[in-house]
Amino acid sequence: MGSVLNAYFASVFTTENTKHLPIVRDCFQEHNSDKLCSYNITTDTVKSKLCNLKMNKAPGIHSVGTWMLSEEISDFVAVIFHESLRSGEVPQE
């Protein structure tokens, strides 16, 4: 069954030539101070958003439940978001 599904889904995807990608131009036309990088994400903001998650949902693939997200790692998540906005890069892991 797995090989049948794999064959089907592999057939509907196309392989793109990544050597000839279009050039992406900067389309932000406002002042640099208006960019999203000036947005400040605090631990309290992250915790409040995470606390709004439904607590009765199953944990993800890493067995991290919503309580742990909101109570234990909101500080780290805030730092990751803040650094990502500051640097303009998304962390690899």
C-alpha positions, 0 to 999 in steps of 0.5 A: 500500500505504501509503495502505491501511495508513494508512486502516486504522489511522486507522479504529481510533483514536478522537478524544477530546475533550480539553476535558473530561478527568477531574480527576486527584487526588493519590493519594500518601498517604505522607510527601513524603520517601518520594516518588521525587524523593528517589531519587538517580541517579548516573552510575555507576548509569546506566552500569551499566544501559547496559552491560547492554544488548546491544552487538550490537544495531543502533543506533536511528534517530539511529545511537547505538549501545549503546557510545556510550550507555554510555561517552559520554553516561551523565553527561548521562543521569544529569543528565536523570533527576536533574533530572526527578525533582527537578522532577517534570517530564519534559523535552520533548526 
